[in-house]
Amino acid sequence: MLRTFLFVFLIALTISVSAQSVADLDTKDGFRTYKFGMARKAIPNLKYGGIHPATKLPYYNKTDEKLSIGPYPLQSISYVFYKDRLHSVYLKVAASADNCQGVYDTLTRLYGESVNDEARWTHTWEGKKVFASFHKTILETAYIEFISLTMKKQIEADLEAKKRNAVNDM
């Protein structure tokens, strides 16, 4: 009986440890139920928010968005699009040391240990398809980004093609 309990316990522990992997970013390949690369029109209740300062691309906010991650409140969630396809998602955590720590702990439980850049107060997780980062400010606010590496490569290829065409047009 004890052996059976230990066996089941070890299997459960193995499963929970293996679920903490940056590979889970690639499996999800998006945010909540929205996949990177999906059409903007496929995401309901979006309202144009402007040009995102980090990407220089248009972003939208959902009018029916749940502004929290578990019990931790968020100030905003921005869905960024390139050629009307979901490129990235940016979250702003409500200012509070407890909120910031709670969200960071949640990301660590989901994706494993991060690469830490203490000089910039930034933690990153990089999969093959998705890059995520958590950046905490001195004002106890945190910013999280989820970026599609596939969409990022498409932007880079498009920019390179524009450069080639500009040279050819000379």
Residue frames relative to the residue before (quaternion, step in Angstrom):
aa qw qx qy qz dx dy dz
M 1.0000 0.0000 0.0000 0.0000 0.00 0.00 0.00
L 0.6628 0.4947 -0.2975 0.4769 3.57 0.93 -0.91
R 0.6349 0.5286 -0.3316 0.4556 3.59 1.01 -0.79
T 0.6356 0.5244 -0.3253 0.4638 3.59 0.97 -0.81
F 0.6481 0.5145 -0.3115 0.4673 3.58 0.94 -0.90
L 0.6708 0.4927 -0.3003 0.4659 3.59 0.87 -0.93
F 0.6356 0.5307 -0.3266 0.4558 3.58 0.98 -0.83
V 0.6721 0.4810 -0.2915 0.4817 3.60 0.88 -0.96
F 0.6368 0.5326 -0.3209 0.4558 3.61 0.98 -0.83
L 0.6784 0.4885 -0.2941 0.4632 3.59 0.89 -0.92
I 0.6365 0.5080 -0.3327 0.4755 3.60 1.00 -0.73
A 0.6506 0.5058 -0.3167 0.4696 3.61 0.93 -0.85
L 0.6456 0.5144 -0.3150 0.4684 3.58 0.98 -0.81
T 0.6452 0.5216 -0.3122 0.4628 3.58 0.96 -0.87
I 0.6610 0.4989 -0.3111 0.4662 3.58 0.91 -0.88
S 0.6858 0.4817 -0.3039 0.4532 3.61 0.86 -0.89
V 0.6460 0.5032 -0.3265 0.4722 3.60 1.03 -0.69
S 0.6833 0.4845 -0.3060 0.4524 3.59 0.90 -0.85
A 0.6008 0.5605 -0.3671 0.4360 3.61 1.16 -0.44
Q 0.6423 0.4960 -0.3231 0.4869 3.59 1.22 -0.34
S 0.3948 0.7187 -0.4669 0.3312 3.52 0.32 1.25
V 0.5527 -0.5984 0.4691 0.3411 3.51 -1.12 0.69
A 0.5423 0.6164 -0.3990 0.4085 3.61 1.18 -0.41
D 0.5771 0.5887 -0.3732 0.4256 3.58 1.18 -0.49
L 0.5463 0.5815 -0.3971 0.4536 3.60 1.20 -0.41
D 0.6880 0.4780 -0.2740 0.4723 3.56 0.94 -0.93
T 0.6166 0.5425 -0.3458 0.4538 3.58 1.03 -0.73
K 0.6828 0.4645 -0.2750 0.4923 3.58 0.93 -0.90
D 0.0016 0.8628 -0.5045 -0.0331 3.60 1.02 -0.90
G 0.7691 0.2240 -0.1852 0.5691 3.55 0.90 0.97
F 0.4568 -0.6391 0.5299 0.3196 3.53 -1.21 -0.60
R 0.8132 -0.0080 -0.0801 0.5764 3.52 -0.80 1.13
T 0.7987 -0.2718 0.1793 0.5061 3.63 -0.68 -0.94
Y 0.6023 0.5858 -0.3438 0.4193 3.59 1.27 0.02
K 0.2829 -0.7757 0.5500 0.1251 3.55 -0.78 1.12
F 0.5316 -0.6025 0.4852 0.3450 3.54 -1.12 0.69
G 0.7549 0.3448 -0.2903 0.4763 3.52 -1.05 0.87
M 0.5487 0.6152 -0.4221 0.3772 3.60 1.17 -0.23
A 0.6072 -0.5888 0.4081 0.3436 3.53 -1.23 0.64
R 0.5792 -0.5924 0.4385 0.3482 3.55 -1.08 0.77
K 0.6639 0.5252 -0.3101 0.4327 3.59 0.93 -0.85
A 0.6193 0.5507 -0.3464 0.4395 3.61 1.20 -0.35
I 0.6542 0.4563 -0.3081 0.5185 3.58 1.27 -0.20
P 0.3113 -0.8012 0.4790 0.1782 3.59 -0.39 1.18
N 0.8573 0.2449 -0.1589 0.4241 3.51 -1.42 0.37
L 0.3398 0.7269 -0.5230 0.2875 3.57 0.94 0.88
K 0.1101 -0.7601 0.6378 0.0578 3.53 -1.14 0.77
Y 0.5058 -0.6673 0.4573 0.2996 3.54 -0.83 1.03
G 0.1850 -0.8140 0.5458 0.0725 3.57 -0.89 1.00
G 0.6618 -0.4688 0.3201 0.4897 3.58 1.19 -0.43
I 0.6279 -0.4746 0.4252 0.4469 3.53 -1.23 -0.59
H 0.4005 -0.7313 0.4990 0.2362 3.57 -0.70 1.07
P 0.4811 -0.7148 0.4225 0.2813 3.61 -0.72 1.04
A 0.6793 0.5005 -0.3062 0.4407 3.62 1.01 -0.67
T 0.7972 0.3196 -0.1499 0.4898 3.59 0.99 -0.78
K 0.2882 -0.7595 0.5094 0.2838 3.57 1.25 -0.54
L 0.5394 0.5757 -0.4056 0.4616 3.57 1.19 0.67
P 0.5932 -0.5765 0.4083 0.3861 3.61 -1.16 0.45
Y 0.0898 -0.7875 0.6070 0.0584 3.54 -1.10 0.74
Y 0.2021 -0.7578 0.6141 0.0881 3.49 -1.32 0.54
N 0.2312 -0.7216 0.6310 0.1661 3.52 -1.32 0.47
K 0.4138 -0.6811 0.5387 0.2730 3.56 -1.10 0.69
T 0.4222 -0.7250 0.4876 0.2415 3.55 -0.86 0.96
D 0.7347 0.3669 -0.2199 0.5265 3.60 1.24 -0.35
E 0.3082 0.8058 -0.4548 0.2213 3.57 1.27 0.44
K 0.3463 -0.6726 0.6117 0.2314 3.54 -1.13 0.74
L 0.1932 -0.8227 0.5282 0.0825 3.57 -0.32 1.24
S 0.5905 0.5072 -0.4280 0.4592 3.52 0.41 1.30
I 0.2068 -0.6802 0.6761 0.1935 3.47 -1.42 0.27
G 0.7819 -0.1112 0.0121 0.6133 3.53 -0.20 1.29
P 0.8093 -0.2345 0.1740 0.5097 3.61 -0.82 -0.93
Y 0.6033 0.6009 -0.3404 0.3989 3.59 1.27 -0.15
P 0.3492 -0.7728 0.4916 0.1980 3.61 -0.55 1.15
L 0.2358 -0.7352 0.6224 0.1285 3.50 -1.25 0.69
Q 0.4333 -0.6675 0.5303 0.2924 3.56 -1.21 0.47
S 0.8077 -0.0979 0.0843 0.5753 3.58 1.04 -0.70
I 0.1263 -0.7171 0.6751 0.1186 3.48 -1.44 0.34
S 0.0889 -0.8032 0.5890 0.0087 3.57 -0.71 1.11
Y 0.2117 -0.7527 0.6159 0.0962 3.53 -0.92 1.04
V 0.1507 -0.8150 0.5584 0.0358 3.58 -0.53 1.22
F 0.1453 -0.8175 0.5567 0.0273 3.56 -0.93 0.98
Y 0.1185 -0.7320 0.6658 0.0821 3.49 -1.27 0.66
K 0.8252 -0.0568 -0.0311 0.5612 3.56 -0.67 1.15
D 0.6522 -0.5609 0.2758 0.4288 3.54 1.04 0.98
R 0.5750 0.5210 -0.4011 0.4869 3.59 1.16 0.66
L 0.5445 -0.6385 0.4308 0.3321 3.59 -0.98 0.87
H 0.1817 -0.8137 0.5514 0.0285 3.52 -0.59 1.28
S 0.7957 -0.1302 0.1545 0.5710 3.58 0.86 -0.99
V 0.2202 -0.7365 0.6218 0.1497 3.52 -1.36 0.28
Y 0.1160 -0.7879 0.6041 0.0286 3.55 -0.91 1.02
L 0.1082 -0.7905 0.6021 0.0298 3.56 -0.92 0.97
K 0.1617 -0.7445 0.6381 0.1113 3.53 -1.13 0.72
V 0.3041 -0.7663 0.5465 0.1471 3.55 -0.65 1.20
A 0.5352 -0.6236 0.4644 0.3302 3.57 -0.97 0.88
A 0.5538 -0.6638 0.4040 0.2990 3.55 -0.92 1.01
S 0.4488 0.6131 -0.5465 0.3521 3.53 -0.61 1.26
A 0.5132 -0.6461 0.4671 0.3179 3.56 -0.93 0.87
D 0.6516 0.5201 -0.3172 0.4520 3.60 0.98 -0.81
N 0.6394 0.5145 -0.3265 0.4688 3.60 0.98 -0.82
C 0.6622 0.5128 -0.3072 0.4519 3.57 0.86 -0.98
Q 0.6844 0.4773 -0.2884 0.4696 3.57 0.83 -0.96
G 0.6504 0.5288 -0.3177 0.4432 3.59 0.96 -0.84
V 0.6668 0.4806 -0.3008 0.4837 3.57 0.94 -0.86
Y 0.6361 0.5141 -0.3346 0.4681 3.60 0.94 -0.82
D 0.6516 0.5111 -0.3158 0.4631 3.62 0.92 -0.86
T 0.6291 0.5268 -0.3282 0.4679 3.58 1.05 -0.76
L 0.6539 0.5029 -0.3158 0.4689 3.60 0.92 -0.88
T 0.6494 0.5133 -0.3139 0.4651 3.59 1.00 -0.81
R 0.6387 0.5088 -0.3317 0.4724 3.60 0.99 -0.75
L 0.6981 0.4828 -0.2716 0.4536 3.58 0.99 -0.82
Y 0.8465 0.2115 -0.0432 0.4867 3.58 0.80 -1.05
G 0.5758 -0.6057 0.3747 0.4015 3.60 1.26 0.14
E 0.7423 -0.3874 0.2975 0.4587 3.52 -1.32 -0.16
S 0.3685 -0.7362 0.5329 0.1954 3.54 -1.07 0.81
V 0.4676 -0.5589 0.5744 0.3728 3.48 -1.43 0.06
N 0.2042 -0.8236 0.5255 0.0618 3.56 -0.64 1.15
D 0.0939 -0.7502 0.6533 0.0405 3.54 -0.95 1.00
E 0.2223 -0.8348 0.4901 0.1160 3.58 0.16 1.30
A 0.6036 0.5722 -0.3661 0.4175 3.59 1.04 -0.64
R 0.7651 0.3137 -0.1753 0.5344 3.59 1.08 -0.71
W 0.3893 -0.7364 0.4577 0.3109 3.62 1.31 0.06
T 0.5008 0.6526 -0.4024 0.4018 3.54 1.05 0.83
H 0.1369 -0.7449 0.6498 0.0644 3.51 -1.17 0.83
T 0.0676 -0.8205 0.5675 0.0163 3.60 -0.89 0.86
W 0.1250 -0.7228 0.6745 0.0839 3.48 -1.36 0.54
E 0.0046 -0.8178 0.5754 -0.0118 3.61 -0.74 0.96
G 0.1582 -0.7692 0.6165 0.0562 3.48 -0.73 1.18
K 0.6786 -0.4506 0.3586 0.4559 3.56 -1.23 -0.39
K 0.7750 0.3105 -0.1571 0.5275 3.59 1.16 -0.63
V 0.8024 0.2163 -0.0787 0.5506 3.59 1.11 -0.64
F 0.1700 -0.7359 0.6491 0.0909 3.52 -1.15 0.83
A 0.0350 -0.7857 0.6176 0.0116 3.59 -0.99 0.85
S 0.0050 -0.7904 0.6122 0.0195 3.54 -1.14 0.63
F 0.1852 -0.7308 0.6500 0.0955 3.50 -1.33 0.56
H 0.0057 0.8028 -0.5939 0.0517 3.57 -0.65 1.13
K 0.1555 -0.7898 0.5902 0.0613 3.56 -0.69 1.10
T 0.2905 -0.7598 0.5590 0.1607 3.56 -1.01 0.88
I 0.6624 -0.4999 0.3840 0.4048 3.54 -1.31 0.23
L 0.6670 0.5018 -0.2884 0.4692 3.59 1.23 -0.47
E 0.5158 -0.6763 0.3884 0.3546 3.59 1.27 0.43
T 0.4864 0.5636 -0.4888 0.4548 3.54 1.00 0.93
A 0.1431 -0.7842 0.5962 0.0960 3.57 -1.13 0.57
Y 0.1995 -0.7439 0.6281 0.1106 3.51 -1.24 0.65
I 0.1046 -0.7764 0.6205 0.0358 3.54 -0.97 0.92
E 0.0418 -0.7872 0.6143 0.0355 3.54 -1.02 0.75
F 0.1116 -0.7258 0.6751 0.0702 3.49 -1.22 0.76
I 0.0176 -0.8217 0.5677 -0.0470 3.58 -0.55 1.17
S 0.3930 -0.6921 0.5578 0.2354 3.54 -0.99 0.91
L 0.3396 -0.7441 0.5376 0.2050 3.58 -0.64 1.08
T 0.5813 0.5675 -0.3671 0.4531 3.59 1.17 -0.53
M 0.6797 0.4660 -0.2848 0.4897 3.58 0.92 -0.92
K 0.6133 0.5446 -0.3445 0.4568 3.59 1.05 -0.73
K 0.6513 0.5038 -0.3103 0.4751 3.60 0.98 -0.83
Q 0.6241 0.5350 -0.3440 0.4538 3.58 1.05 -0.72
I 0.6347 0.5154 -0.3272 0.4738 3.59 0.98 -0.82
E 0.6607 0.5064 -0.3083 0.4604 3.58 0.90 -0.91
A 0.6536 0.5016 -0.3139 0.4718 3.61 0.97 -0.81
D 0.6467 0.5128 -0.3180 0.4666 3.59 0.99 -0.81
L 0.6527 0.5025 -0.3146 0.4716 3.60 0.98 -0.80
E 0.6432 0.5126 -0.3196 0.4706 3.57 1.00 -0.80
A 0.6389 0.5170 -0.3233 0.4690 3.58 0.99 -0.79
K 0.6289 0.5257 -0.3324 0.4665 3.61 1.00 -0.79
K 0.6452 0.5157 -0.3219 0.4628 3.59 0.97 -0.84
R 0.6542 0.5100 -0.3116 0.4635 3.58 0.93 -0.90
N 0.6657 0.4990 -0.3011 0.4660 3.58 0.94 -0.89
A 0.6321 0.5268 -0.3343 0.4596 3.60 1.03 -0.74
V 0.6507 0.4994 -0.3089 0.4814 3.58 1.00 -0.79
N 0.6744 0.5002 -0.2930 0.4573 3.58 0.96 -0.86
D 0.6576 0.5175 -0.3048 0.4548 3.57 1.16 -0.59
M 0.5624 0.6289 -0.3849 0.3742 3.61 1.22 -0.25
